[in-house]
Each structure stands twice: as C-alpha cells, then as structure tokens.
C-alpha cells in the first residue's frame, strides 16, 4: 500500500459513502487519470448509486462505471438479506458483525484489478479502514498487502512488469473523525454522500453506518449536512 504521489492512473472503488468519496478526492490530487467503479453486488438498496454518480461528476472522474453483479442470493449477510437485522453494538467485542459480507472486498478488488489491468491503471484505491472497521477481516492492512502480492502474480501486466499494481488504502489507519477531517480539507461534498444501510429517503440514524458517521462528525467537530438540525 502507498500514499506517495504518482503520475499515472488509478481506479477508485466508489460506493457513494463518506470513506470512498474521501478516497476519490484524495486520488484526484495524486493521479493524472482517475476512474471510478461502483459495484451493485446485491445490497438491500441502490440509494448510494445516486450519490456515487454525483460524487464522480463533482470530482471529474475520467470515467465512472456502475456494474451490476447480483451476488445477493449467494452471500449471506444482513446487508443483502432483508430478514436479518442491521443493528448491533459498536463497543468492539472482537466478533465479526452480521454486516460482514463474505469475501466482499476480495470480489470487488478482483473486479477492480481486471479493470485496472485492462485500462493500464497502476493503482486501485479503496476506503478500507482498520480503526473503525468494526471487525471486518478484509479491511486489515495485512489482507491488502496480500492482495497486492497476488495481483502482481496473477496478471499479465504484473508478470511482464508493465504495471507494478498497487493497492492504496489512504484511510486504513484513520479513525472516522480523522476521515471527516481529511475529507473536509479535500473539499468532499458531504451532502452528496450516503452512509445509511436502510436506504432512505432520509438516513435512519440507527444502523451501524449512521451511528459511525454521526460519531465521526461529532468528534471532528464538523456539522453533517445530512443530519437534521434540532
């Protein structure tokens, strides 16, 4: 993983949430060419796609691809199964929560890897976070390093040395409040982002994503434009 400025191109995995929006803003300052990739893998709702499209336009992504990959029937998770509850405690029990989607980042990174190689983009950027990551095993730095090693072994571009494929996770060691602070400095339009698992029309304020978002903004001392004023 690297955060060193590079002159080449990258593809950003863009969900429409605050983390991926911050990553896109970060990438626009470091890469000559920035593509965005949004994957619909069977989430409960597609509300965040509207946010992803708006954010990609705001930051001038060279291309934004929305890919439908209907894996919902195959992946058991509270994010893909409407019968399972979304909420849990955020106190940090060390257990992997119900919102974990089996192999999600492996699948998304594999898609992004194929895209990156096909378009000669040397870096994949994603908003994985190991501080407020809530127990997800595929957000850990060691996992991302392992995927990077695999990417260089598994691709023609990597084997031939044409591309030294990299996985960039600029938020991996940041808390949610630090993500908000960074995004604010980079000019992320928070009003365009979407974090709620429930889908809308307004954030529920109760699911894990809403609560983590609220905590991050509060600790950063930044007003969240999506939070109703009292």
C-alpha positions, -999 to +999 in steps of 0.1 A: +000+000+000+012+035-007+001+071-003+031+085-023+021+108-052+021+091-085+017+105-120-001+075-136-037+064-133-059+047-108-094+032-103-113+041-072-139+017-057-167+043-051-197+032-031-211+067-026-203+067+011-181+091+031-150+069+030-150+062-007-158+099-015-128+109+005-107+084-013-118+098-047-109+134-035-075+121-023-069+103-056-078+134-077-048+152-061-023+124-068-031+107-101-032+121-136-061+098-146-088+087-121-116+063-130-144+053-106-160+019-102-193+013-084-204-023-079-240-033-071-235-067-055-269-072-040-272-046-013-306-040+002-309-008-017-292+011-045-296+045-030-259+051-028-255+048-065-271+082-069-245+095-045-217+078-063-227+093-097-230+128-082-196+125-064-179+111-096-192+141-115-182+166-088-146+154-089-144+150-126-136+113-128-125+104-163-149+075-163-175+061-139-186+026-144-216+011-124-215-026-126-244-049-116-231-081-100-261-097-084-244-118-057-271-113-031-285-149-033-250-163-028-238-141+000-254-144+035-252-110+052-275-086+069-266-062+041-281-085+015-308-103+034-338-081+044-348-106+071-317-101+091-312-071+115-288-044+106-280-030+141-255-042+166-234-027+193-203-006+184-185-012+217-159-035+200-164-071+211-139-085+187-165-105+169-172-102+132-206-085+128-236-095+108-230-067+084-199-085+071-204-096+035-185-128+028-154-121+006-169-088-005-136-069-007-119-098-024-147-099-051-147-061-055-109-059-057-108-087-082-132-068-104-112-036-100-080-055-107-093-067-141-105-032-148-072-016-139-052-040-160-075-036-190-071+002-188-034+004-178-042+019-144-015+010-119-033+016-087-066+005-071-079+029-044-104+018-018-117+031+015-108+002+038-105+012+074-088-008+102-096+016+131-134+019+129-136-011+106-158-030+131-141-064+128-141-069+090-112-092+082-109-079+046-102-043+058-069-052+075-036-039+062-022-074+061-051-085+039-045-056+015-008-063+013-015-100+005-040-090-023-014-067-038+012-095-039-015-117-055-023-090-081+013-088-093+014-126-096-020-132-112-019-106-140-001-104-173+008-068-167+023-077-133+042-107-146+056-088-175+065-058-153+043-035-174+024-024-143+035-026-107+000-029-095-007-013-061-035-013-036-038+022-020-059+025+012-053+060+024-078+057+053-067+023+066-052+037+098-076+066+103-105+069+128-138+080+115-132+115+128-099+116+110-116+106+078-140+135+083-111+159+089-093+147+058-124+149+037-131+184+048-096+195+039-101+179+004-134+195-001-156+164+000-193+174-006-207+156+024-243+165+013-238+142-017-226+112+003-248+084+016-239+061+045-272+046+058-278+009+053-316+013+053-317+032+021-337+063+027-354+086+018-335+101+047-308+084+069-324+062+096-299+073+123-300+039+139-280+015+117-242+009+123-233+031+093-254+061+106-240+058+141-204+055+130-209+085+107-225+106+135-197+097+159-171+107+133-186+141+125-192+148+162-156+140+172-142+160+143-164+190+153-178+192+118-216+195+110-230+167+089-254+183+064-274+151+062-282+152+099-314+171+108-309+202+129-327+204+162 
